[in-house]
Amino acid sequence: MPNGETGKLSGKTALVTGASRGIGRAIALRLASEGALVAVHYGRSTREAQETANLITQQGGRAFALGAELSHMGEIHRLYTMLDKKLQEHTGAKTFDILVNNAGIGRALPFEETTEEILEEILSINVKALFFVTREALTRLRGGGRIINISSFVTRSASPTAMAYSLSKGAVNTFTVALAQQLGARGITVNAIMPGYTNTEMNASAVNDPATNASVAAMSALGRWGEPEDIADVAAFLASSDSRWITGQLVDASGGSAL
């Protein structure tokens, strides 16, 4: 892990939602390795989130864990109340620089089997929560800050067995472009990353099935599954000053899947 005083994100503070495992965890670790103080948000995975924060600390970085269910406005307000307190303790201010909207859920099932309850659940976390977590962040984000939304390559590739999930991520893309236009005057960039199939706990059953594993790997022009670190490296670039002239973009990080 680079020295926090020399990393590209030295002096910056980041909030990463859904950072207890998978892509969110990898992003939290990567941002911390560049010197950022990272707020590791989790919904229910208390142990995993604390392990992530502890690992960052053990490697010479700075982090703390925050738990809140994002499906209710009261919980989103509670998240920011806790964040304000923690940031005041760590930095002396309630402002931060980087918001990574990673928290999300997905259900793979046919269109005909998608119930109202399932659709509402997916939209509640993937769209509504992202919308209001971001809205609450705007009074706290410093000028020149970064907002990074995690979308999906399914927004450009037909996925009939993930119709509700695809719908929600399409909304994320639209939100990304509109928000980038609105926040440009403050020097805040807003971009979305679109991962493909990634080797995370969520996809464990597919990874462990030889036939499915091979089929998914073959979808990529690079012939393999994505790893969380593949996405985290893109997030680190978008969080840094290296990406200062990039905003309102949907960055495909699927290894050339379904080209």
C-alpha positions in Angstrom: 0.0 0.0 0.0 1.5 3.4 -1.0 2.3 5.9 1.7 -0.9 7.9 2.3 1.1 11.1 2.1 2.1 10.4 -1.5 -0.9 8.6 -3.0 -3.0 10.2 -5.6 -5.9 10.5 -3.2 -3.8 11.8 -0.3 -5.9 14.2 1.8 -9.2 13.0 0.2 -12.1 11.3 2.0 -14.4 8.8 0.3 -17.8 7.2 1.1 -18.2 3.8 -0.6 -21.7 2.2 -0.2 -22.0 -1.5 -0.1 -18.3 -1.9 0.7 -18.3 -4.9 2.9 -17.5 -7.3 0.1 -17.2 -7.9 -3.6 -16.6 -4.9 -5.9 -17.4 -2.4 -3.1 -14.7 -3.9 -0.8 -12.1 -3.9 -3.6 -12.9 -0.2 -4.3 -12.6 0.7 -0.7 -9.2 -1.0 -0.4 -8.0 0.6 -3.7 -9.0 4.1 -2.7 -7.4 3.7 0.7 -4.2 2.4 -1.0 -4.0 5.8 -2.7 -4.2 7.7 0.6 -8.0 8.3 1.0 -9.8 8.1 4.3 -12.6 5.6 3.5 -16.0 5.3 5.0 -16.9 1.6 4.5 -20.7 1.5 4.4 -22.6 -1.8 4.8 -26.2 -2.8 5.1 -26.2 -6.0 7.1 -22.7 -7.5 6.8 -21.3 -6.0 9.9 -18.5 -8.4 10.4 -17.3 -8.2 6.8 -17.4 -4.4 6.8 -15.3 -4.2 10.0 -12.9 -6.7 8.5 -12.5 -4.5 5.4 -11.9 -1.4 7.6 -9.5 -3.4 9.8 -7.6 -4.6 6.7 -7.2 -1.1 5.4 -5.8 0.0 8.8 -3.4 -2.9 9.0 -2.0 -2.0 5.6 -1.3 1.5 6.7 -4.5 3.2 5.5 -7.4 4.9 7.2 -11.0 3.7 7.3 -14.1 3.2 9.5 -17.3 1.2 9.0 -20.8 2.6 9.0 -24.0 0.5 8.9 -27.3 1.6 7.5 -30.1 0.1 5.5 -30.6 2.3 2.4 -34.1 1.3 1.5 -35.6 3.9 3.9 -35.1 7.6 4.0 -34.7 7.5 7.8 -31.8 5.2 7.4 -30.2 7.4 4.8 -30.4 10.4 7.2 -29.0 8.2 9.9 -26.1 7.2 7.7 -25.2 10.9 7.2 -25.6 11.7 10.8 -23.0 9.0 11.6 -20.8 10.0 8.8 -20.8 13.7 9.9 -19.7 12.6 13.3 -17.0 10.3 12.1 -15.6 12.9 9.6 -15.6 15.5 12.3 -13.5 13.2 14.5 -11.1 12.2 11.7 -10.7 15.4 9.7 -12.3 18.2 11.7 -14.9 18.8 9.0 -18.1 17.2 7.7 -17.2 17.5 4.1 -15.8 14.8 1.8 -14.5 14.4 -1.7 -15.6 11.1 -3.3 -18.9 9.2 -3.3 -19.0 5.7 -4.8 -22.6 4.5 -5.2 -21.9 0.7 -5.2 -24.7 -0.7 -3.0 -27.1 -2.7 -5.1 -29.0 -5.9 -5.5 -29.9 -8.2 -8.4 -32.3 -11.0 -9.1 -31.9 -13.3 -12.1 -35.4 -14.5 -13.1 -37.6 -14.3 -16.2 -39.7 -11.2 -16.9 -42.9 -13.2 -16.5 -41.9 -14.2 -12.9 -40.9 -10.8 -11.8 -43.5 -9.7 -9.2 -44.4 -6.2 -8.1 -42.6 -6.8 -4.8 -39.4 -8.0 -6.5 -39.4 -5.0 -8.8 -40.0 -2.6 -6.0 -37.2 -4.1 -3.9 -34.7 -3.8 -6.8 -35.7 -0.2 -7.7 -35.7 0.8 -4.0 -32.0 0.0 -3.6 -30.6 0.4 -7.1 -32.4 3.6 -8.0 -34.2 5.3 -5.1 -31.4 4.8 -2.5 -28.7 5.9 -5.0 -30.8 9.0 -5.8 -31.2 10.1 -2.2 -27.8 9.1 -1.0 -26.4 11.3 -3.7 -28.8 14.1 -3.0 -27.8 14.2 0.7 -24.1 14.1 -0.3 -24.3 17.3 -2.4 -24.2 19.7 0.6 -21.2 17.8 1.9 -19.2 17.2 -1.3 -16.3 19.6 -1.9 -15.9 21.4 -5.1 -13.8 19.3 -7.5 -15.2 16.1 -6.0 -16.1 12.9 -7.6 -19.3 10.8 -7.9 -18.9 7.3 -9.2 -22.0 5.1 -9.8 -21.7 1.4 -10.4 -24.0 0.4 -13.3 -23.7 -2.7 -15.5 -23.0 -3.8 -19.0 -26.5 -5.3 -19.1 -27.6 -1.7 -20.1 -26.1 -2.3 -23.5 -26.6 -6.1 -23.8 -30.0 -7.8 -23.8 -30.5 -9.8 -20.6 -34.0 -11.2 -20.5 -33.4 -13.1 -17.3 -32.4 -9.9 -15.5 -35.0 -7.5 -16.8 -35.7 -5.7 -13.5 -32.0 -5.3 -12.7 -31.3 -4.1 -16.3 -34.1 -1.5 -15.9 -32.6 -0.2 -12.7 -29.1 0.1 -14.1 -30.5 2.0 -17.1 -31.9 4.5 -14.7 -28.5 4.8 -13.1 -27.0 5.7 -16.4 -29.6 8.4 -17.1 -29.1 9.8 -13.7 -25.3 9.9 -14.2 -25.5 12.0 -17.3 -28.0 14.4 -16.0 -26.2 14.9 -12.7 -22.8 15.5 -14.5 -24.4 18.4 -16.3 -25.8 19.9 -13.1 -22.6 19.6 -11.1 -20.1 20.7 -13.7 -20.1 24.3 -12.4 -18.8 23.0 -9.1 -16.0 21.0 -10.8 -17.6 17.8 -9.6 -17.4 15.0 -12.1 -20.0 12.2 -12.3 -19.4 9.0 -14.1 -20.7 5.4 -14.1 -18.7 2.1 -14.4 -20.4 -0.8 -16.2 -18.9 -4.1 -15.0 -19.5 -7.4 -16.7 -19.7 -10.7 -14.9 -17.4 -10.4 -11.9 -16.0 -13.1 -9.6 -17.7 -12.0 -6.4 -19.7 -13.8 -3.7 -22.9 -12.9 -5.5 -21.8 -15.0 -8.5 -20.3 -17.9 -6.5 -22.7 -20.5 -7.8 -21.9 -19.6 -11.5 -18.2 -19.4 -10.8 -18.2 -22.8 -9.2 -20.2 -24.5 -12.0 -17.7 -25.5 -14.7 -20.1 -25.2 -17.7 -21.4 -21.8 -16.6 -18.0 -20.6 -15.7 -16.7 -21.4 -19.1 -19.7 -19.9 -20.9 -19.4 -16.6 -19.1 -15.6 -16.4 -19.6 -16.2 -17.0 -23.3 -18.5 -13.9 -23.5 -15.5 -11.6 -22.8 -13.1 -10.7 -25.6 -10.3 -11.3 -23.0 -11.6 -14.8 -22.3 -12.1 -14.6 -18.5 -14.3 -13.4 -15.7 -13.8 -10.0 -14.3 -12.2 -9.6 -10.9 -13.3 -7.0 -8.3 -9.8 -5.4 -8.6 -10.4 -4.8 -12.3 -13.3 -2.5 -11.4 -11.6 -1.0 -8.4 -8.7 0.2 -10.6 -11.1 2.0 -12.9 -12.8 3.6 -9.9 -9.4 4.8 -8.5 -8.7 6.5 -11.9 -12.1 8.2 -11.9 -11.6 9.3 -8.3 -8.2 10.9 -9.0 -7.2 14.1 -10.7 -6.2 12.0 -13.7 -9.8 11.9 -14.8 -10.5 15.6 -14.3 -11.7 16.1 -17.9 -14.0 13.1 -17.9 -17.6 13.5 -16.8 -21.0 12.2 -17.7 -19.5 9.0 -19.1 -20.5 5.4 -18.9 -17.3 3.5 -18.7 -17.6 -0.1 -19.9 -15.4 -2.3 -17.7 -16.6 -5.7 -18.9 -13.5 -7.0 -20.6 -15.3 -6.6 -23.9 -18.3 -8.8 -23.0 -21.0 -9.4 -25.6 -19.3 -7.3 -28.3 
